[in-house]
Amino acid sequence: MERQTKTFFSAMAAIWMGYGSYCFVKPNILELMCGMRVKESDKSTGLEIQAMYGGLQFAVGFQALMTLLNGDKKPYQVVGTLRTFVYLFFGLGLSRALAIFLSGRSQIPRVSLKVLTEGLEVLLPKYYNQNATWIFEIPGGLIAYYLLLIEEGKLLK
């Protein structure tokens, strides 16, 4: 497995397992980040967030971790996991971009280096979807696809 593929899997394991764990423990975080309301009286919403944003995202990160640990011995696992990330990132990113377009909102992400004055604003609901789409999901899909071509190419030799 190439060094850049290992770096990708390391980052994906940390991001997805970290975010999934946090969403499982604190499902209300999504209300702050993207405006998804979690009512204390509605137990189903919190459970759904814990399952989908907690458990599923943790599982995606765990797959990256297992591939990182076993990939040198199992090159087909590397290719399969990269293919999963391509589908996952482009599925999320393109459907989110389409939903933003259909809602009439701006596609432009917001990034700021002014941590105290504007830095936290980019994480608020107004910018959450644009930033997730154009800073994480679409680039993540492109990186995963690039790495997939490299790793698949090694199998074909």
C-alpha positions as CSV (number, residue, x, y, z in Angstrom):
1,M,0.0,0.0,0.0
2,E,1.4,3.4,-1.0
3,R,2.3,5.9,1.7
4,Q,-0.3,8.5,0.5
5,T,-3.0,5.7,0.8
6,K,-1.9,5.0,4.3
7,T,-2.1,8.7,5.1
8,F,-5.6,8.9,3.6
9,F,-6.8,5.9,5.7
10,S,-5.2,7.3,8.8
11,A,-7.0,10.6,8.3
12,M,-10.3,8.9,7.5
13,A,-10.1,6.6,10.5
14,A,-9.5,9.6,12.8
15,I,-12.1,11.9,11.3
16,W,-14.9,9.4,10.9
17,M,-14.3,7.5,14.2
18,G,-13.9,10.7,16.1
19,Y,-17.0,12.4,14.6
20,G,-19.0,9.2,15.0
21,S,-18.0,8.8,18.6
22,Y,-18.8,12.4,19.4
23,C,-22.2,12.3,17.6
24,F,-23.1,9.1,19.5
25,V,-22.2,10.6,22.9
26,K,-23.6,14.1,22.1
27,P,-26.3,13.9,19.4
28,N,-27.3,17.5,20.1
29,I,-24.1,18.7,18.5
30,L,-25.8,18.5,15.1
31,E,-28.2,21.2,16.2
32,L,-25.3,23.6,16.7
33,M,-23.5,22.5,13.5
34,C,-26.2,22.2,11.0
35,G,-29.5,23.2,12.6
36,M,-30.9,19.7,13.0
37,R,-33.2,20.0,16.0
38,V,-33.1,17.3,18.6
39,K,-36.0,17.6,21.0
40,E,-35.7,16.0,24.4
41,S,-39.3,14.8,24.2
42,D,-38.6,13.1,20.8
43,K,-36.4,10.1,21.6
44,S,-36.5,8.8,18.0
45,T,-34.5,11.7,16.6
46,G,-31.7,11.3,19.1
47,L,-31.6,7.6,18.6
48,E,-31.5,8.1,14.8
49,I,-28.6,10.5,15.1
50,Q,-26.7,8.2,17.4
51,A,-27.2,5.3,14.9
52,M,-26.5,7.1,11.6
53,Y,-24.2,9.9,12.7
54,G,-22.7,7.9,15.5
55,G,-22.6,4.2,14.7
56,L,-22.5,4.3,10.9
57,Q,-19.8,7.0,10.8
58,F,-17.7,5.2,13.4
59,A,-18.0,2.0,11.3
60,V,-16.8,3.8,8.2
61,G,-13.8,5.0,10.2
62,F,-13.2,1.6,11.6
63,Q,-13.1,0.1,8.1
64,A,-10.4,2.7,7.2
65,L,-8.5,1.7,10.3
66,M,-8.8,-2.1,9.6
67,T,-7.6,-1.5,6.0
68,L,-4.7,0.6,7.2
69,L,-3.6,-2.2,9.6
70,N,-4.2,-5.1,7.1
71,G,-3.8,-3.5,3.7
72,D,-0.2,-4.4,3.1
73,K,-1.2,-8.1,3.3
74,K,-4.6,-7.6,1.6
75,P,-4.4,-5.4,-1.5
76,Y,-7.9,-6.2,-2.6
77,Q,-9.2,-4.9,0.8
78,V,-7.4,-1.6,0.0
79,V,-9.1,-1.3,-3.4
80,G,-12.5,-2.2,-2.0
81,T,-12.2,0.3,0.9
82,L,-11.1,3.0,-1.5
83,R,-14.0,2.2,-3.8
84,T,-16.3,2.5,-0.8
85,F,-14.9,6.0,0.0
86,V,-15.3,7.1,-3.7
87,Y,-19.0,6.1,-3.6
88,L,-19.6,7.5,-0.1
89,F,-17.9,10.9,-0.7
90,F,-19.4,11.4,-4.2
91,G,-22.8,10.2,-3.0
92,L,-22.9,12.6,-0.1
93,G,-21.2,15.5,-1.9
94,L,-23.2,15.4,-5.2
95,S,-26.6,14.8,-3.5
96,R,-25.8,17.7,-1.0
97,A,-24.8,20.0,-3.9
98,L,-28.0,19.1,-5.8
99,A,-30.1,19.7,-2.7
100,I,-28.4,23.1,-2.1
101,F,-29.0,24.0,-5.8
102,L,-32.7,23.0,-5.6
103,S,-33.1,25.0,-2.4
104,G,-31.9,28.1,-4.2
105,R,-29.0,28.7,-1.7
106,S,-25.5,29.6,-2.6
107,Q,-23.0,26.8,-3.3
108,I,-20.1,28.9,-2.1
109,P,-18.3,27.6,1.0
110,R,-17.1,30.0,3.7
111,V,-13.6,29.7,5.1
112,S,-12.0,32.1,7.5
113,L,-8.6,32.3,9.1
114,K,-10.0,34.7,11.8
115,V,-10.6,32.1,14.4
116,L,-12.1,34.3,17.1
117,T,-14.3,36.6,15.0
118,E,-15.3,34.5,12.0
119,G,-13.7,31.1,12.4
120,L,-16.6,29.7,14.4
121,E,-19.2,31.1,11.9
122,V,-18.1,28.7,9.2
123,L,-19.3,25.8,11.4
124,L,-22.7,27.2,11.9
125,P,-25.8,26.0,10.0
126,K,-25.7,28.8,7.4
127,Y,-22.4,27.4,6.0
128,Y,-22.4,23.8,7.1
129,N,-23.7,22.2,3.9
130,Q,-21.6,24.2,1.5
131,N,-18.4,23.6,3.5
132,A,-19.2,19.9,3.9
133,T,-19.8,19.6,0.2
134,W,-16.9,21.6,-1.3
135,I,-14.2,21.3,1.4
136,F,-14.7,17.7,2.6
137,E,-16.9,15.5,0.4
138,I,-16.1,16.4,-3.2
139,P,-12.3,16.7,-2.5
140,G,-12.4,13.5,-0.5
141,G,-14.0,11.7,-3.4
142,L,-11.4,13.0,-5.8
143,I,-8.6,12.0,-3.5
144,A,-10.1,8.5,-2.9
145,Y,-10.5,8.1,-6.7
146,Y,-6.9,9.1,-7.4
147,L,-5.7,6.6,-4.8
148,L,-8.0,3.9,-6.2
149,L,-6.4,4.3,-9.6
150,I,-2.9,4.0,-8.1
151,E,-3.8,0.9,-6.0
152,E,-5.8,-0.8,-8.7
153,G,-3.0,-0.2,-11.2
154,K,-0.6,-2.1,-8.9
155,L,-3.0,-5.1,-8.9
156,L,-3.1,-5.2,-12.7
157,K,0.6,-5.5,-13.1
